[in-house]
Structure formats: C-alpha cells, structure tokens
Amino acid sequence: MSATSPVYSLSTVPIPEPGLSYYAVLGHPVGHSLSPAMQQAALDALRIPARYVAIELTPEEFPRGIARLGALGYAGWNVTVPHKLAMFERVDQREPSAHHAGMVNTVVRDGSRLVGHSTDGAGWESAVAETLGFTLRDRGLLILGAGGSGQTLLYHAAAAGARVFLANRTEAKADAVLDGFRSRNLPVAYPPQKAAWDACSLADVAERVDLIVNTTSSGLKPGDPSPVPPSVFRSGLLAYDLVYRPAVTPFLAAAAEGGAKGANGLSMLLHQGWLAFRLWHPSLSAAESQTALAAMRQALESATGQTLSPI
C-alpha cells in the first residue's frame, strides 16, 4: 500500500471482506498518515490476510465512527490527533500504558470489549535508544510542549527513572500537567519540574540535561521557526523532534547550529506502530516480529526518502 492510500469517511467506512481482518487509523486530518503504508507492509510481509485503512472522523463523528467499526467487526485501530483523549474515555479497559499516558493510541478488540493501550511512550523510548543511543534511567531531559504528546512522554520518562523538566509557552498549561502528575502519587525517583519558557532559562536547564525533546507543533508547517533558538543548545547535548517532515526540521537545524546531535520523529512512528502491530498479533515469533519491523522500516524509508538505520 502506498503512502497515498485512500482516505475513507464515516459514510464510506470499508466493510470487511470475508476472510480478511480489518484495522484502521482514525484522525482529523488523517490523509498525511504513513500508518497505512507501514502497517500494510508488515501484514503483507507476514502474509496475514488483513487490510489497514485510513478513516477521517471529525470530533463530532468520532463516537459514531467507533460504533461503526465495532459493528463491522474491525479487529483493532490506531488513533491519532485529535482523538486520543476521546478514545481513552470510550474504551472498556485501559492497560497501564494508557493509564500513565492519560490517552489511548491503540485499541485491541477482545470480543465485544475495547482494550486501550498507549504505545507512544515506549515507542519513543525505543526510538531515542536506536537513533541517539539514549537511555532514560538517571538521565536528564527537557520536554518542550505540554500538549498530549508532551504529557505522554513526561509520564513515561519519569516512570522510567529520568529527571524531567517541562516547558510550555503558556506556563499555566505546564502547571496543569505537573499538578495532574503529582495528584496521581506515582512512585518516581525524580518528580518532574517546570522550566520557564525563555531562551535564558531554557539554556540554563539545558546545561543540566542530556536531551531536549520538541513535542510542539512548530515545524509542521513550511516556514515555521524553531521553538527555541540555537543558543539553547550546546556540544554534547542531544535533540529529538517528534516532527519528521522535513528530515531536518527547524528545531533540528537550530540544534545542529548550537552543536547538538539530533534525530527526527520518524523512528518514533516506526516503533510505536510496531508495538501496536504486536498487540494485534501477540502470537508472533521473535523472527516474525523482526520481519514485521523490517517491512515497516522499509515502507517508511520508501515513503519519505529518509534513512531509518540504527546507529
């Protein structure tokens, strides 16, 4: 399946063909998603009789869309912006990954029950390990942005033993995320802290961390500036941008100018998708799982022209 896969709507949701399992990615918009190409490549590589499709649902359509997928017998689906919180509220069972993230990006059907997972945090952890050689325990990181992705990574990194700082242009939003974290009384080695959003303060925090992660939307549109200037970075610092188009985002260009080494978010897309695939197909052997991962990697490289080779 190509990167320009058909995009279906609520009124055109594909009806599963006999003998085929169906999966989907749900979003608004969703036409840009590389998940259909990536997931279908893995299904085809393992000769699993299944289709993976993209379905665009507005927030108003989302409840009806979920009901429609359930009625048609879809085996599972991914959820992207802006539906992860809404999906969290609608699953019948939330796995620990979803509880920690406070949202759901992967649904597994178990009979009539919808089981919610979040593979974003673990996928990101695998991505920074693969592309930057970065491990979380006892390491420091600064997360830029307190939206859904920033919150997910904060919870995951803190639970994994990292020292986490969170910065957001609107400080009240960062305060709300941190207050929510504290209210859960999660056992962590280092309680997350807030960093002020100005170049001087961020540069000061950058001296105390090993990695800066951009989870803001800056860089998604042509002409967007980096969320932070090159002066925030330094030699020896690592940078990771959840944005992956273009390959060198404004944030990564600023990081390079400041002497830091960086990677974009294509590797996170790969690994969170692979984790979702394994949730849908739990009986895969280790060799089959690696075949799926290799097929997904190749599909993303073909779709973007980028290289996803491990360091």
SVG drawing of the C-alpha trace seen along z (x, -y; Angstrom):
<svg xmlns="http://www.w3.org/2000/svg" viewBox="-23 -35 53 53">
<polyline fill="none" stroke="black" stroke-width="0.4" points="0.0,0.0 1.4,-3.4 1.8,-6.4 -1.1,-8.0 -3.6,-5.4 -7.3,-6.2 -8.9,-8.1 -12.4,-6.9 -15.1,-8.8 -17.8,-7.9 -20.2,-7.2 -17.6,-5.2 -16.0,-3.0 -14.9,0.1 -17.0,3.2 -14.6,6.1 -14.3,8.7 -14.9,12.4 -11.7,14.0 -9.9,10.6 -9.3,8.9 -9.5,5.1 -7.6,2.4 -7.6,-1.3 -6.0,-4.6 -8.5,-7.3 -7.8,-11.0 -8.7,-14.5 -6.9,-15.1 -5.5,-11.7 -4.6,-11.9 -1.0,-12.6 -0.6,-9.5 2.1,-6.9 0.5,-4.3 -1.4,-2.6 1.7,-2.1 3.7,-1.0 1.2,1.4 0.1,2.9 3.7,3.6 4.1,5.7 0.8,7.5 1.9,8.4 5.4,9.4 3.9,12.0 1.1,13.0 -1.5,12.1 -4.9,11.8 -5.8,8.3 -6.2,4.7 -5.2,1.5 -7.1,-1.7 -7.2,-5.4 -10.6,-6.8 -11.1,-10.5 -13.5,-11.4 -14.3,-14.8 -14.6,-15.0 -18.4,-15.1 -18.3,-12.0 -15.9,-10.1 -18.4,-8.3 -20.5,-7.1 -17.3,-6.1 -16.2,-3.9 -19.6,-2.3 -19.5,-1.7 -16.1,0.1 -17.3,2.2 -20.5,3.2 -18.4,4.1 -16.0,6.3 -12.8,4.3 -10.0,6.2 -8.3,3.0 -7.3,-0.5 -4.8,-3.3 -6.0,-6.7 -4.2,-10.0 -4.8,-13.7 -7.3,-14.8 -9.0,-11.7 -6.6,-10.1 -8.3,-11.5 -11.8,-10.8 -10.7,-7.2 -9.4,-7.0 -12.9,-7.8 -14.6,-5.2 -12.6,-2.0 -13.9,0.7 -10.5,1.5 -7.4,-0.7 -4.0,1.0 -1.3,-0.5 0.3,-2.3 -2.9,-4.1 -3.4,-5.0 0.0,-6.5 -0.4,-8.5 -3.9,-9.5 -4.9,-8.7 -5.2,-5.9 -3.5,-5.5 -4.1,-1.8 -7.3,0.3 -7.4,4.1 -10.8,5.7 -11.4,8.5 -14.8,9.9 -17.1,7.0 -14.7,5.2 -12.4,2.4 -9.0,2.6 -7.0,-0.7 -3.2,-1.0 -0.7,-3.8 2.4,-2.7 3.7,-6.3 5.9,-6.4 7.5,-3.0 7.8,-3.7 9.6,-7.0 11.9,-5.3 12.9,-2.7 13.4,-5.5 15.8,-7.6 17.7,-4.5 18.0,-3.4 18.8,-6.8 20.7,-8.6 21.9,-5.8 19.9,-7.5 18.6,-5.6 16.3,-7.1 17.2,-6.0 19.0,-8.7 19.3,-10.9 18.0,-14.4 15.6,-15.7 13.8,-18.8 10.4,-18.4 9.2,-21.3 5.4,-21.4 2.7,-20.4 0.1,-19.0 -0.9,-15.4 2.5,-14.2 4.4,-16.2 2.3,-14.8 2.7,-11.2 6.5,-11.5 6.7,-13.2 4.8,-10.3 6.8,-7.7 10.2,-9.2 9.5,-9.9 8.3,-6.4 11.4,-5.1 13.6,-7.0 14.6,-10.1 14.9,-13.6 12.3,-15.5 11.8,-19.3 8.7,-20.5 8.4,-23.9 5.4,-25.4 4.8,-28.8 1.7,-29.1 3.0,-28.3 -0.5,-27.5 -0.7,-24.6 2.6,-23.2 1.4,-23.7 -1.8,-21.8 0.2,-18.8 2.5,-18.8 -0.3,-19.2 -2.1,-16.2 1.1,-14.2 1.5,-15.0 -2.1,-14.2 -1.6,-10.6 1.1,-10.0 3.1,-7.8 6.3,-6.3 9.1,-8.1 12.8,-8.7 12.7,-12.3 9.4,-14.3 9.1,-16.3 9.8,-20.1 8.8,-23.1 11.1,-25.2 10.3,-28.8 9.8,-29.4 12.5,-31.9 15.9,-31.4 18.0,-32.3 16.0,-29.9 15.9,-27.1 19.7,-27.4 20.2,-27.1 18.1,-24.0 19.9,-22.6 23.1,-22.7 21.6,-20.2 20.0,-17.8 21.2,-15.3 18.3,-15.5 15.8,-18.1 12.6,-16.9 10.3,-19.0 6.7,-17.9 5.3,-21.3 3.6,-21.7 6.3,-24.2 7.9,-22.7 4.7,-21.1 4.1,-24.0 6.5,-25.3 8.2,-28.5 7.7,-27.6 10.6,-28.7 12.3,-26.5 10.6,-26.7 13.9,-27.6 17.0,-29.4 20.4,-27.8 21.7,-29.4 19.8,-26.9 21.9,-24.0 25.5,-23.0 28.0,-20.5 27.3,-17.1 23.6,-17.7 21.1,-15.5 17.9,-16.7 14.8,-14.8 11.9,-16.3 8.6,-14.5 8.1,-16.2 9.7,-14.2 9.0,-16.2 11.3,-17.7 14.0,-15.3 15.9,-18.3 13.3,-20.3 13.8,-23.9 14.3,-22.5 17.0,-20.1 18.6,-22.8 18.8,-25.0 20.2,-22.1 22.9,-21.5 23.9,-25.1 24.2,-25.0 26.5,-21.9 23.9,-19.3 23.3,-15.9 19.6,-15.2 17.1,-12.9 13.5,-13.4 10.3,-11.6 10.1,-9.1 11.8,-6.5 9.1,-7.0 6.4,-6.5 8.1,-3.2 8.4,-1.9 5.0,-2.9 3.5,-1.3 5.5,1.9 4.3,2.1 0.7,1.7 1.2,4.4 2.5,6.8 -0.5,6.1 -2.8,7.1 -0.7,10.2 0.5,11.4 1.4,14.9 4.1,13.8 7.5,15.4 10.6,13.3 11.6,13.8 8.2,12.8 8.2,9.7 11.6,8.7 10.3,9.4 7.4,7.0 9.7,4.4 12.0,4.6 9.0,4.3 7.7,1.3 11.1,-0.4 11.4,0.2 7.9,-1.2 8.7,-4.4 12.0,-4.9 10.3,-4.4 7.5,-6.9 9.8,-9.6 13.2,-9.1 14.8,-9.1 17.0,-6.5 16.0,-4.7 19.1,-2.7 20.1,-2.2 23.2,-4.0"/>
</svg>
